[in-house]
């Protein structure tokens, strides 16, 4: 079974991935909205980056709370399996 350390690393990179995807998606949505309003998103690139960064951080936190819970449960279940296996030998 996957070691606890490996699971935690996997969780960490999953969290990073979620945040990155959110950041990109939010930025694209903002750019689209700004373009729709008849403006050039390039004019507010810095502000856009800051806003999407802030939002993705906040949203990722929420998502990651759920993810952490799932992974903690998996790790705990994995530990039980390992303990049972060890006691047999």
PDB file of N, CA, C and O in Angstrom:
ATOM      1  N   UNK A   1       0.836  -1.202   0.000  1.00  0.00           N
ATOM      2  CA  UNK A   1       0.000   0.000   0.000  1.00  0.00           C
ATOM      3  C   UNK A   1       0.869   1.249   0.000  1.00  0.00           C
ATOM      4  O   UNK A   1       2.040   1.206   0.376  1.00  0.00           O
ATOM      5  N   UNK A   2       0.292   2.339  -0.418  1.00  0.00           N
ATOM      6  CA  UNK A   2       1.035   3.583  -0.510  1.00  0.00           C
ATOM      7  C   UNK A   2       1.369   4.098   0.888  1.00  0.00           C
ATOM      8  O   UNK A   2       0.515   4.119   1.773  1.00  0.00           O
ATOM      9  N   UNK A   3       2.604   4.506   1.071  1.00  0.00           N
ATOM     10  CA  UNK A   3       3.015   5.001   2.386  1.00  0.00           C
ATOM     11  C   UNK A   3       2.291   6.297   2.718  1.00  0.00           C
ATOM     12  O   UNK A   3       1.793   7.000   1.839  1.00  0.00           O
ATOM     13  N   UNK A   4       2.250   6.592   4.010  1.00  0.00           N
ATOM     14  CA  UNK A   4       1.597   7.825   4.457  1.00  0.00           C
ATOM     15  C   UNK A   4       2.244   9.038   3.814  1.00  0.00           C
ATOM     16  O   UNK A   4       1.565   9.969   3.381  1.00  0.00           O
ATOM     17  N   UNK A   5       3.582   9.013   3.760  1.00  0.00           N
ATOM     18  CA  UNK A   5       4.326  10.144   3.196  1.00  0.00           C
ATOM     19  C   UNK A   5       3.938  10.362   1.736  1.00  0.00           C
ATOM     20  O   UNK A   5       3.714  11.490   1.298  1.00  0.00           O
ATOM     21  N   UNK A   6       3.866   9.258   0.997  1.00  0.00           N
ATOM     22  CA  UNK A   6       3.491   9.344  -0.422  1.00  0.00           C
ATOM     23  C   UNK A   6       2.082   9.905  -0.572  1.00  0.00           C
ATOM     24  O   UNK A   6       1.823  10.739  -1.439  1.00  0.00           O
ATOM     25  N   UNK A   7       1.179   9.440   0.280  1.00  0.00           N
ATOM     26  CA  UNK A   7      -0.210   9.915   0.234  1.00  0.00           C
ATOM     27  C   UNK A   7      -0.276  11.409   0.505  1.00  0.00           C
ATOM     28  O   UNK A   7      -0.999  12.150  -0.162  1.00  0.00           O
ATOM     29  N   UNK A   8       0.496  11.833   1.501  1.00  0.00           N
ATOM     30  CA  UNK A   8       0.490  13.260   1.847  1.00  0.00           C
ATOM     31  C   UNK A   8       1.053  14.094   0.709  1.00  0.00           C
ATOM     32  O   UNK A   8       0.542  15.172   0.408  1.00  0.00           O
ATOM     33  N   UNK A   9       2.118  13.588   0.071  1.00  0.00           N
ATOM     34  CA  UNK A   9       2.704  14.297  -1.066  1.00  0.00           C
ATOM     35  C   UNK A   9       1.711  14.373  -2.214  1.00  0.00           C
ATOM     36  O   UNK A   9       1.578  15.402  -2.876  1.00  0.00           O
ATOM     37  N   UNK A  10       1.023  13.271  -2.434  1.00  0.00           N
ATOM     38  CA  UNK A  10      -0.001  13.227  -3.488  1.00  0.00           C
ATOM     39  C   UNK A  10      -1.085  14.252  -3.195  1.00  0.00           C
ATOM     40  O   UNK A  10      -1.560  14.947  -4.093  1.00  0.00           O
ATOM     41  N   UNK A  11      -1.470  14.335  -1.920  1.00  0.00           N
ATOM     42  CA  UNK A  11      -2.501  15.292  -1.512  1.00  0.00           C
ATOM     43  C   UNK A  11      -2.030  16.715  -1.756  1.00  0.00           C
ATOM     44  O   UNK A  11      -2.782  17.565  -2.234  1.00  0.00           O
ATOM     45  N   UNK A  12      -0.766  16.955  -1.416  1.00  0.00           N
ATOM     46  CA  UNK A  12      -0.206  18.294  -1.580  1.00  0.00           C
ATOM     47  C   UNK A  12      -0.208  18.709  -3.048  1.00  0.00           C
ATOM     48  O   UNK A  12      -0.583  19.836  -3.373  1.00  0.00           O
ATOM     49  N   UNK A  13       0.208  17.809  -3.933  1.00  0.00           N
ATOM     50  CA  UNK A  13       0.258  18.171  -5.347  1.00  0.00           C
ATOM     51  C   UNK A  13      -1.150  18.265  -5.928  1.00  0.00           C
ATOM     52  O   UNK A  13      -1.390  19.052  -6.844  1.00  0.00           O
ATOM     53  N   UNK A  14      -2.077  17.473  -5.405  1.00  0.00           N
ATOM     54  CA  UNK A  14      -3.474  17.571  -5.846  1.00  0.00           C
ATOM     55  C   UNK A  14      -4.037  18.942  -5.478  1.00  0.00           C
ATOM     56  O   UNK A  14      -4.748  19.569  -6.263  1.00  0.00           O
ATOM     57  N   UNK A  15      -3.704  19.396  -4.266  1.00  0.00           N
ATOM     58  CA  UNK A  15      -4.167  20.705  -3.814  1.00  0.00           C
ATOM     59  C   UNK A  15      -3.589  21.813  -4.686  1.00  0.00           C
ATOM     60  O   UNK A  15      -4.295  22.746  -5.067  1.00  0.00           O
ATOM     61  N   UNK A  16      -2.291  21.702  -4.999  1.00  0.00           N
ATOM     62  CA  UNK A  16      -1.634  22.694  -5.854  1.00  0.00           C
ATOM     63  C   UNK A  16      -2.301  22.734  -7.217  1.00  0.00           C
ATOM     64  O   UNK A  16      -2.548  23.805  -7.772  1.00  0.00           O
ATOM     65  N   UNK A  17      -2.591  21.549  -7.749  1.00  0.00           N
ATOM     66  CA  UNK A  17      -3.220  21.415  -9.064  1.00  0.00           C
ATOM     67  C   UNK A  17      -4.593  22.077  -9.068  1.00  0.00           C
ATOM     68  O   UNK A  17      -4.933  22.810  -9.996  1.00  0.00           O
ATOM     69  N   UNK A  18      -5.374  21.816  -8.036  1.00  0.00           N
ATOM     70  CA  UNK A  18      -6.716  22.405  -7.922  1.00  0.00           C
ATOM     71  C   UNK A  18      -6.618  23.927  -7.950  1.00  0.00           C
ATOM     72  O   UNK A  18      -7.366  24.600  -8.660  1.00  0.00           O
ATOM     73  N   UNK A  19      -5.685  24.454  -7.165  1.00  0.00           N
ATOM     74  CA  UNK A  19      -5.517  25.904  -7.068  1.00  0.00           C
ATOM     75  C   UNK A  19      -5.120  26.489  -8.418  1.00  0.00           C
ATOM     76  O   UNK A  19      -5.637  27.526  -8.831  1.00  0.00           O
ATOM     77  N   UNK A  20      -4.190  25.810  -9.106  1.00  0.00           N
ATOM     78  CA  UNK A  20      -3.699  26.285 -10.395  1.00  0.00           C
ATOM     79  C   UNK A  20      -4.832  26.311 -11.431  1.00  0.00           C
ATOM     80  O   UNK A  20      -4.994  27.279 -12.174  1.00  0.00           O
ATOM     81  N   UNK A  21      -5.599  25.235 -11.457  1.00  0.00           N
ATOM     82  CA  UNK A  21      -6.710  25.156 -12.414  1.00  0.00           C
ATOM     83  C   UNK A  21      -7.756  26.218 -12.138  1.00  0.00           C
ATOM     84  O   UNK A  21      -8.281  26.842 -13.060  1.00  0.00           O
ATOM     85  N   UNK A  22      -8.056  26.421 -10.855  1.00  0.00           N
ATOM     86  CA  UNK A  22      -9.011  27.463 -10.477  1.00  0.00           C
ATOM     87  C   UNK A  22      -8.513  28.828 -10.925  1.00  0.00           C
ATOM     88  O   UNK A  22      -9.262  29.627 -11.487  1.00  0.00           O
ATOM     89  N   UNK A  23      -7.237  29.080 -10.665  1.00  0.00           N
ATOM     90  CA  UNK A  23      -6.628  30.364 -10.995  1.00  0.00           C
ATOM     91  C   UNK A  23      -6.768  30.656 -12.489  1.00  0.00           C
ATOM     92  O   UNK A  23      -7.189  31.744 -12.882  1.00  0.00           O
ATOM     93  N   UNK A  24      -6.413  29.682 -13.306  1.00  0.00           N
ATOM     94  CA  UNK A  24      -6.499  29.831 -14.762  1.00  0.00           C
ATOM     95  C   UNK A  24      -7.941  30.066 -15.198  1.00  0.00           C
ATOM     96  O   UNK A  24      -8.215  30.965 -15.993  1.00  0.00           O
ATOM     97  N   UNK A  25      -8.853  29.263 -14.680  1.00  0.00           N
ATOM     98  CA  UNK A  25     -10.274  29.353 -15.041  1.00  0.00           C
ATOM     99  C   UNK A  25     -10.851  30.717 -14.675  1.00  0.00           C
ATOM    100  O   UNK A  25     -11.536  31.345 -15.482  1.00  0.00           O
ATOM    101  N   UNK A  26     -10.571  31.170 -13.457  1.00  0.00           N
ATOM    102  CA  UNK A  26     -11.079  32.460 -12.998  1.00  0.00           C
ATOM    103  C   UNK A  26     -10.546  33.581 -13.890  1.00  0.00           C
ATOM    104  O   UNK A  26     -11.290  34.478 -14.289  1.00  0.00           O
ATOM    105  N   UNK A  27      -9.252  33.519 -14.197  1.00  0.00           N
ATOM    106  CA  UNK A  27      -8.645  34.535 -15.052  1.00  0.00           C
ATOM    107  C   UNK A  27      -9.314  34.587 -16.419  1.00  0.00           C
ATOM    108  O   UNK A  27      -9.596  35.663 -16.946  1.00  0.00           O
ATOM    109  N   UNK A  28      -9.562  33.410 -16.984  1.00  0.00           N
ATOM    110  CA  UNK A  28     -10.214  33.345 -18.301  1.00  0.00           C
ATOM    111  C   UNK A  28     -11.612  33.942 -18.244  1.00  0.00           C
ATOM    112  O   UNK A  28     -12.023  34.677 -19.141  1.00  0.00           O
ATOM    113  N   UNK A  29     -12.346  33.615 -17.168  1.00  0.00           N
ATOM    114  CA  UNK A  29     -13.706  34.140 -17.019  1.00  0.00           C
ATOM    115  C   UNK A  29     -13.695  35.664 -16.890  1.00  0.00           C
ATOM    116  O   UNK A  29     -14.518  36.355 -17.492  1.00  0.00           O
ATOM    117  N   UNK A  30     -12.758  36.172 -16.103  1.00  0.00           N
ATOM    118  CA  UNK A  30     -12.621  37.621 -15.943  1.00  0.00           C
ATOM    119  C   UNK A  30     -12.332  38.293 -17.282  1.00  0.00           C
ATOM    120  O   UNK A  30     -12.963  39.285 -17.646  1.00  0.00           O
ATOM    121  N   UNK A  31     -11.368  37.730 -18.004  1.00  0.00           N
ATOM    122  CA  UNK A  31     -10.980  38.298 -19.298  1.00  0.00           C
ATOM    123  C   UNK A  31     -12.166  38.337 -20.248  1.00  0.00           C
ATOM    124  O   UNK A  31     -12.397  39.327 -20.943  1.00  0.00           O
ATOM    125  N   UNK A  32     -12.915  37.238 -20.263  1.00  0.00           N
ATOM    126  CA  UNK A  32     -14.105  37.154 -21.110  1.00  0.00           C
ATOM    127  C   UNK A  32     -15.103  38.248 -20.744  1.00  0.00           C
ATOM    128  O   UNK A  32     -15.645  38.925 -21.617  1.00  0.00           O
ATOM    129  N   UNK A  33     -15.338  38.414 -19.447  1.00  0.00           N
ATOM    130  CA  UNK A  33     -16.300  39.419 -18.990  1.00  0.00           C
ATOM    131  C   UNK A  33     -15.854  40.827 -19.375  1.00  0.00           C
ATOM    132  O   UNK A  33     -16.654  41.643 -19.831  1.00  0.00           O
ATOM    133  N   UNK A  34     -14.581  41.094 -19.185  1.00  0.00           N
ATOM    134  CA  UNK A  34     -14.036  42.416 -19.512  1.00  0.00           C
ATOM    135  C   UNK A  34     -14.139  42.691 -21.011  1.00  0.00           C
ATOM    136  O   UNK A  34     -14.490  43.794 -21.429  1.00  0.00           O
ATOM    137  N   UNK A  35     -13.829  41.671 -21.812  1.00  0.00           N
ATOM    138  CA  UNK A  35     -13.934  41.788 -23.273  1.00  0.00           C
ATOM    139  C   UNK A  35     -15.381  42.044 -23.678  1.00  0.00           C
ATOM    140  O   UNK A  35     -15.661  42.883 -24.534  1.00  0.00           O
ATOM    141  N   UNK A  36     -16.295  41.309 -23.052  1.00  0.00           N
ATOM    142  CA  UNK A  36     -17.724  41.462 -23.331  1.00  0.00           C
ATOM    143  C   UNK A  36     -18.189  42.881 -23.032  1.00  0.00           C
ATOM    144  O   UNK A  36     -19.065  43.415 -23.713  1.00  0.00           O
ATOM    145  N   UNK A  37     -17.597  43.483 -22.012  1.00  0.00           N
ATOM    146  CA  UNK A  37     -17.956  44.857 -21.648  1.00  0.00           C
ATOM    147  C   UNK A  37     -17.275  45.883 -22.555  1.00  0.00           C
ATOM    148  O   UNK A  37     -17.443  47.089 -22.373  1.00  0.00           O
ATOM    149  N   UNK A  38     -16.507  45.399 -23.528  1.00  0.00           N
ATOM    150  CA  UNK A  38     -15.898  46.284 -24.509  1.00  0.00           C
ATOM    151  C   UNK A  38     -14.552  46.854 -24.102  1.00  0.00           C
ATOM    152  O   UNK A  38     -14.119  47.878 -24.630  1.00  0.00           O
ATOM    153  N   UNK A  39     -13.894  46.196 -23.168  1.00  0.00           N
ATOM    154  CA  UNK A  39     -12.571  46.658 -22.743  1.00  0.00           C
ATOM    155  C   UNK A  39     -11.495  45.633 -23.093  1.00  0.00           C
ATOM    156  O   UNK A  39     -11.794  44.479 -23.400  1.00  0.00           O
ATOM    157  N   UNK A  40     -10.252  46.071 -23.043  1.00  0.00           N
ATOM    158  CA  UNK A  40      -9.127  45.184 -23.304  1.00  0.00           C
ATOM    159  C   UNK A  40      -8.586  44.664 -21.970  1.00  0.00           C
ATOM    160  O   UNK A  40      -8.077  45.434 -21.155  1.00  0.00           O
ATOM    161  N   UNK A  41      -8.703  43.349 -21.758  1.00  0.00           N
ATOM    162  CA  UNK A  41      -8.227  42.778 -20.483  1.00  0.00           C
ATOM    163  C   UNK A  41      -6.752  43.047 -20.210  1.00  0.00           C
ATOM    164  O   UNK A  41      -6.315  43.026 -19.060  1.00  0.00           O
ATOM    165  N   UNK A  42      -5.977  43.301 -21.279  1.00  0.00           N
ATOM    166  CA  UNK A  42      -4.546  43.569 -21.113  1.00  0.00           C
ATOM    167  C   UNK A  42      -4.301  44.822 -20.272  1.00  0.00           C
ATOM    168  O   UNK A  42      -3.279  44.942 -19.597  1.00  0.00           O
ATOM    169  N   UNK A  43      -5.263  45.755 -20.326  1.00  0.00           N
ATOM    170  CA  UNK A  43      -5.117  47.013 -19.582  1.00  0.00           C
ATOM    171  C   UNK A  43      -5.142  46.787 -18.070  1.00  0.00           C
ATOM    172  O   UNK A  43      -4.576  47.567 -17.305  1.00  0.00           O
ATOM    173  N   UNK A  44      -5.799  45.721 -17.659  1.00  0.00           N
ATOM    174  CA  UNK A  44      -5.927  45.455 -16.214  1.00  0.00           C
ATOM    175  C   UNK A  44      -5.307  44.113 -15.843  1.00  0.00           C
ATOM    176  O   UNK A  44      -5.735  43.460 -14.892  1.00  0.00           O
ATOM    177  N   UNK A  45      -4.297  43.714 -16.603  1.00  0.00           N
ATOM    178  CA  UNK A  45      -3.668  42.409 -16.416  1.00  0.00           C
ATOM    179  C   UNK A  45      -3.192  42.174 -14.974  1.00  0.00           C
ATOM    180  O   UNK A  45      -3.422  41.115 -14.391  1.00  0.00           O
ATOM    181  N   UNK A  46      -2.524  43.194 -14.419  1.00  0.00           N
ATOM    182  CA  UNK A  46      -1.998  43.062 -13.054  1.00  0.00           C
ATOM    183  C   UNK A  46      -3.128  42.866 -12.042  1.00  0.00           C
ATOM    184  O   UNK A  46      -3.056  42.000 -11.171  1.00  0.00           O
ATOM    185  N   UNK A  47      -4.167  43.682 -12.172  1.00  0.00           N
ATOM    186  CA  UNK A  47      -5.315  43.607 -11.258  1.00  0.00           C
ATOM    187  C   UNK A  47      -6.026  42.272 -11.403  1.00  0.00           C
ATOM    188  O   UNK A  47      -6.459  41.667 -10.423  1.00  0.00           O
ATOM    189  N   UNK A  48      -6.135  41.825 -12.657  1.00  0.00           N
ATOM    190  CA  UNK A  48      -6.766  40.537 -12.939  1.00  0.00           C
ATOM    191  C   UNK A  48      -6.029  39.412 -12.250  1.00  0.00           C
ATOM    192  O   UNK A  48      -6.630  38.550 -11.609  1.00  0.00           O
ATOM    193  N   UNK A  49      -4.704  39.436 -12.394  1.00  0.00           N
ATOM    194  CA  UNK A  49      -3.860  38.399 -11.812  1.00  0.00           C
ATOM    195  C   UNK A  49      -4.057  38.388 -10.300  1.00  0.00           C
ATOM    196  O   UNK A  49      -4.219  37.330  -9.691  1.00  0.00           O
ATOM    197  N   UNK A  50      -4.040  39.571  -9.708  1.00  0.00           N
ATOM    198  CA  UNK A  50      -4.192  39.684  -8.257  1.00  0.00           C
ATOM    199  C   UNK A  50      -5.543  39.157  -7.808  1.00  0.00           C
ATOM    200  O   UNK A  50      -5.635  38.425  -6.822  1.00  0.00           O
ATOM    201  N   UNK A  51      -6.592  39.530  -8.532  1.00  0.00           N
ATOM    202  CA  UNK A  51      -7.951  39.123  -8.173  1.00  0.00           C
ATOM    203  C   UNK A  51      -8.139  37.615  -8.306  1.00  0.00           C
ATOM    204  O   UNK A  51      -8.694  36.978  -7.410  1.00  0.00           O
ATOM    205  N   UNK A  52      -7.685  37.043  -9.412  1.00  0.00           N
ATOM    206  CA  UNK A  52      -7.862  35.614  -9.627  1.00  0.00           C
ATOM    207  C   UNK A  52      -7.031  34.817  -8.628  1.00  0.00           C
ATOM    208  O   UNK A  52      -7.428  33.733  -8.199  1.00  0.00           O
ATOM    209  N   UNK A  53      -5.871  35.366  -8.260  1.00  0.00           N
ATOM    210  CA  UNK A  53      -5.004  34.725  -7.281  1.00  0.00           C
ATOM    211  C   UNK A  53      -5.698  34.660  -5.926  1.00  0.00           C
ATOM    212  O   UNK A  53      -5.720  33.618  -5.271  1.00  0.00           O
ATOM    213  N   UNK A  54      -6.258  35.783  -5.524  1.00  0.00           N
ATOM    214  CA  UNK A  54      -6.957  35.877  -4.247  1.00  0.00           C
ATOM    215  C   UNK A  54      -8.152  34.921  -4.210  1.00  0.00           C
ATOM    216  O   UNK A  54      -8.349  34.181  -3.247  1.00  0.00           O
ATOM    217  N   UNK A  55      -8.937  34.958  -5.280  1.00  0.00           N
ATOM    218  CA  UNK A  55     -10.124  34.121  -5.364  1.00  0.00           C
ATOM    219  C   UNK A  55      -9.783  32.633  -5.385  1.00  0.00           C
ATOM    220  O   UNK A  55     -10.398  31.835  -4.678  1.00  0.00           O
ATOM    221  N   UNK A  56      -8.803  32.271  -6.198  1.00  0.00           N
ATOM    222  CA  UNK A  56      -8.452  30.856  -6.305  1.00  0.00           C
ATOM    223  C   UNK A  56      -7.913  30.341  -4.975  1.00  0.00           C
ATOM    224  O   UNK A  56      -8.140  29.187  -4.613  1.00  0.00           O
ATOM    225  N   UNK A  57      -7.193  31.208  -4.241  1.00  0.00           N
ATOM    226  CA  UNK A  57      -6.665  30.812  -2.932  1.00  0.00           C
ATOM    227  C   UNK A  57      -7.828  30.492  -1.993  1.00  0.00           C
ATOM    228  O   UNK A  57      -7.835  29.469  -1.309  1.00  0.00           O
ATOM    229  N   UNK A  58      -8.804  31.393  -1.980  1.00  0.00           N
ATOM    230  CA  UNK A  58      -9.953  31.243  -1.090  1.00  0.00           C
ATOM    231  C   UNK A  58     -10.784  30.003  -1.458  1.00  0.00           C
ATOM    232  O   UNK A  58     -11.155  29.211  -0.592  1.00  0.00           O
ATOM    233  N   UNK A  59     -11.064  29.855  -2.741  1.00  0.00           N
ATOM    234  CA  UNK A  59     -11.878  28.728  -3.196  1.00  0.00           C
ATOM    235  C   UNK A  59     -11.145  27.397  -3.024  1.00  0.00           C
ATOM    236  O   UNK A  59     -11.747  26.390  -2.651  1.00  0.00           O
ATOM    237  N   UNK A  60      -9.843  27.407  -3.299  1.00  0.00           N
ATOM    238  CA  UNK A  60      -9.054  26.180  -3.165  1.00  0.00           C
ATOM    239  C   UNK A  60      -9.039  25.723  -1.714  1.00  0.00           C
ATOM    240  O   UNK A  60      -9.063  24.525  -1.429  1.00  0.00           O
ATOM    241  N   UNK A  61      -8.999  26.695  -0.796  1.00  0.00           N
ATOM    242  CA  UNK A  61      -9.016  26.365   0.630  1.00  0.00           C
ATOM    243  C   UNK A  61     -10.252  25.535   0.971  1.00  0.00           C
ATOM    244  O   UNK A  61     -10.173  24.525   1.671  1.00  0.00           O
ATOM    245  N   UNK A  62     -11.391  25.987   0.459  1.00  0.00           N
ATOM    246  CA  UNK A  62     -12.659  25.283   0.686  1.00  0.00           C
ATOM    247  C   UNK A  62     -12.604  23.875   0.103  1.00  0.00           C
ATOM    248  O   UNK A  62     -12.935  22.895   0.771  1.00  0.00           O
ATOM    249  N   UNK A  63     -12.183  23.795  -1.151  1.00  0.00           N
ATOM    250  CA  UNK A  63     -12.101  22.502  -1.832  1.00  0.00           C
ATOM    251  C   UNK A  63     -11.119  21.572  -1.136  1.00  0.00           C
ATOM    252  O   UNK A  63     -11.376  20.376  -0.990  1.00  0.00           O
ATOM    253  N   UNK A  64      -9.998  22.130  -0.709  1.00  0.00           N
ATOM    254  CA  UNK A  64      -8.954  21.332  -0.096  1.00  0.00           C
ATOM    255  C   UNK A  64      -9.352  20.797   1.274  1.00  0.00           C
ATOM    256  O   UNK A  64      -8.876  19.746   1.705  1.00  0.00           O
ATOM    257  N   UNK A  65     -10.227  21.526   1.948  1.00  0.00           N
ATOM    258  CA  UNK A  65     -10.739  21.038   3.231  1.00  0.00           C
ATOM    259  C   UNK A  65     -11.434  19.709   3.006  1.00  0.00           C
ATOM    260  O   UNK A  65     -11.217  18.752   3.748  1.00  0.00           O
ATOM    261  N   UNK A  66     -12.273  19.652   1.976  1.00  0.00           N
ATOM    262  CA  UNK A  66     -12.981  18.428   1.634  1.00  0.00           C
ATOM    263  C   UNK A  66     -12.000  17.355   1.198  1.00  0.00           C
ATOM    264  O   UNK A  66     -12.127  16.194   1.587  1.00  0.00           O
ATOM    265  N   UNK A  67     -11.019  17.743   0.389  1.00  0.00           N
ATOM    266  CA  UNK A  67     -10.015  16.814  -0.112  1.00  0.00           C
ATOM    267  C   UNK A  67      -9.205  16.234   1.040  1.00  0.00           C
ATOM    268  O   UNK A  67      -8.958  15.029   1.077  1.00  0.00           O
ATOM    269  N   UNK A  68      -8.792  17.074   1.976  1.00  0.00           N
ATOM    270  CA  UNK A  68      -8.024  16.630   3.133  1.00  0.00           C
ATOM    271  C   UNK A  68      -8.801  15.596   3.914  1.00  0.00           C
ATOM    272  O   UNK A  68      -8.249  14.591   4.362  1.00  0.00           O
ATOM    273  N   UNK A  69     -10.084  15.849   4.073  1.00  0.00           N
ATOM    274  CA  UNK A  69     -10.931  14.929   4.823  1.00  0.00           C
ATOM    275  C   UNK A  69     -10.953  13.560   4.150  1.00  0.00           C
ATOM    276  O   UNK A  69     -10.823  12.531   4.813  1.00  0.00           O
ATOM    277  N   UNK A  70     -11.118  13.556   2.845  1.00  0.00           N
ATOM    278  CA  UNK A  70     -11.148  12.308   2.081  1.00  0.00           C
ATOM    279  C   UNK A  70      -9.825  11.570   2.218  1.00  0.00           C
ATOM    280  O   UNK A  70      -9.805  10.363   2.459  1.00  0.00           O
ATOM    281  N   UNK A  71      -8.713  12.299   2.063  1.00  0.00           N
ATOM    282  CA  UNK A  71      -7.397  11.677   2.119  1.00  0.00           C
ATOM    283  C   UNK A  71      -7.084  11.168   3.526  1.00  0.00           C
ATOM    284  O   UNK A  71      -6.524  10.083   3.682  1.00  0.00           O
ATOM    285  N   UNK A  72      -7.442  11.941   4.547  1.00  0.00           N
ATOM    286  CA  UNK A  72      -7.225  11.507   5.931  1.00  0.00           C
ATOM    287  C   UNK A  72      -7.963  10.201   6.179  1.00  0.00           C
ATOM    288  O   UNK A  72      -7.427   9.284   6.802  1.00  0.00           O
ATOM    289  N   UNK A  73      -9.179  10.123   5.696  1.00  0.00           N
ATOM    290  CA  UNK A  73      -9.975   8.914   5.837  1.00  0.00           C
ATOM    291  C   UNK A  73      -9.294   7.747   5.132  1.00  0.00           C
ATOM    292  O   UNK A  73      -9.248   6.639   5.667  1.00  0.00           O
ATOM    293  N   UNK A  74      -8.767   7.989   3.937  1.00  0.00           N
ATOM    294  CA  UNK A  74      -8.069   6.948   3.177  1.00  0.00           C
ATOM    295  C   UNK A  74      -6.816   6.476   3.891  1.00  0.00           C
ATOM    296  O   UNK A  74      -6.547   5.277   3.957  1.00  0.00           O
ATOM    297  N   UNK A  75      -6.046   7.425   4.428  1.00  0.00           N
ATOM    298  CA  UNK A  75      -4.814   7.092   5.143  1.00  0.00           C
ATOM    299  C   UNK A  75      -5.151   6.254   6.366  1.00  0.00           C
ATOM    300  O   UNK A  75      -4.483   5.259   6.644  1.00  0.00           O
ATOM    301  N   UNK A  76      -6.185   6.653   7.097  1.00  0.00           N
ATOM    302  CA  UNK A  76      -6.610   5.919   8.284  1.00  0.00           C
ATOM    303  C   UNK A  76      -7.024   4.501   7.908  1.00  0.00           C
ATOM    304  O   UNK A  76      -6.659   3.544   8.591  1.00  0.00           O
ATOM    305  N   UNK A  77      -7.778   4.364   6.835  1.00  0.00           N
ATOM    306  CA  UNK A  77      -8.214   3.052   6.358  1.00  0.00           C
ATOM    307  C   UNK A  77      -7.002   2.224   5.946  1.00  0.00           C
ATOM    308  O   UNK A  77      -6.932   1.029   6.231  1.00  0.00           O
ATOM    309  N   UNK A  78      -6.050   2.866   5.274  1.00  0.00           N
ATOM    310  CA  UNK A  78      -4.823   2.197   4.854  1.00  0.00           C
ATOM    311  C   UNK A  78      -4.023   1.694   6.032  1.00  0.00           C
ATOM    312  O   UNK A  78      -3.448   0.607   5.984  1.00  0.00           O
ATOM    313  N   UNK A  79      -3.986   2.492   7.102  1.00  0.00           N
ATOM    314  CA  UNK A  79      -3.269   2.101   8.315  1.00  0.00           C
ATOM    315  C   UNK A  79      -3.875   0.847   8.918  1.00  0.00           C
ATOM    316  O   UNK A  79      -3.160  -0.062   9.340  1.00  0.00           O
ATOM    317  N   UNK A  80      -5.184   0.809   8.955  1.00  0.00           N
ATOM    318  CA  UNK A  80      -5.887  -0.356   9.510  1.00  0.00           C
ATOM    319  C   UNK A  80      -5.508  -1.604   8.735  1.00  0.00           C
ATOM    320  O   UNK A  80      -5.214  -2.643   9.326  1.00  0.00           O
ATOM    321  N   UNK A  81      -5.513  -1.504   7.422  1.00  0.00           N
ATOM    322  CA  UNK A  81      -5.177  -2.631   6.549  1.00  0.00           C
ATOM    323  C   UNK A  81      -3.754  -3.104   6.831  1.00  0.00           C
ATOM    324  O   UNK A  81      -3.498  -4.302   6.954  1.00  0.00           O
ATOM    325  N   UNK A  82      -2.827  -2.140   6.933  1.00  0.00           N
ATOM    326  CA  UNK A  82      -1.428  -2.476   7.197  1.00  0.00           C
ATOM    327  C   UNK A  82      -1.258  -3.159   8.551  1.00  0.00           C
ATOM    328  O   UNK A  82      -0.494  -4.117   8.671  1.00  0.00           O
ATOM    329  N   UNK A  83      -1.961  -2.676   9.565  1.00  0.00           N
ATOM    330  CA  UNK A  83      -1.880  -3.244  10.904  1.00  0.00           C
ATOM    331  C   UNK A  83      -2.374  -4.685  10.896  1.00  0.00           C
ATOM    332  O   UNK A  83      -1.757  -5.563  11.498  1.00  0.00           O
ATOM    333  N   UNK A  84      -3.476  -4.920  10.220  1.00  0.00           N
ATOM    334  CA  UNK A  84      -4.040  -6.265  10.127  1.00  0.00           C
ATOM    335  C   UNK A  84      -3.038  -7.194   9.421  1.00  0.00           C
ATOM    336  O   UNK A  84      -2.810  -8.322   9.860  1.00  0.00           O
ATOM    337  N   UNK A  85      -2.455  -6.710   8.338  1.00  0.00           N
ATOM    338  CA  UNK A  85      -1.492  -7.499   7.575  1.00  0.00           C
ATOM    339  C   UNK A  85      -0.271  -7.830   8.428  1.00  0.00           C
ATOM    340  O   UNK A  85       0.224  -8.956   8.404  1.00  0.00           O
ATOM    341  N   UNK A  86       0.216  -6.836   9.188  1.00  0.00           N
ATOM    342  CA  UNK A  86       1.404  -7.029  10.017  1.00  0.00           C
ATOM    343  C   UNK A  86       1.154  -8.035  11.132  1.00  0.00           C
ATOM    344  O   UNK A  86       2.034  -8.841  11.433  1.00  0.00           O
ATOM    345  N   UNK A  87      -0.015  -8.009  11.749  1.00  0.00           N
ATOM    346  CA  UNK A  87      -0.292  -8.909  12.866  1.00  0.00           C
ATOM    347  C   UNK A  87      -0.408 -10.371  12.437  1.00  0.00           C
ATOM    348  O   UNK A  87      -0.276 -11.285  13.251  1.00  0.00           O
ATOM    349  N   UNK A  88      -0.658 -10.571  11.139  1.00  0.00           N
ATOM    350  CA  UNK A  88      -0.765 -11.958  10.624  1.00  0.00           C
ATOM    351  C   UNK A  88       0.606 -12.594  10.489  1.00  0.00           C
ATOM    352  O   UNK A  88       0.753 -13.802  10.672  1.00  0.00           O
ATOM    353  N   UNK A  89       1.607 -11.794  10.171  1.00  0.00           N
ATOM    354  CA  UNK A  89       2.953 -12.351   9.941  1.00  0.00           C
ATOM    355  C   UNK A  89       3.696 -12.614  11.225  1.00  0.00           C
ATOM    356  O   UNK A  89       4.835 -13.080  11.195  1.00  0.00           O
TER     357      UNK A  89
END
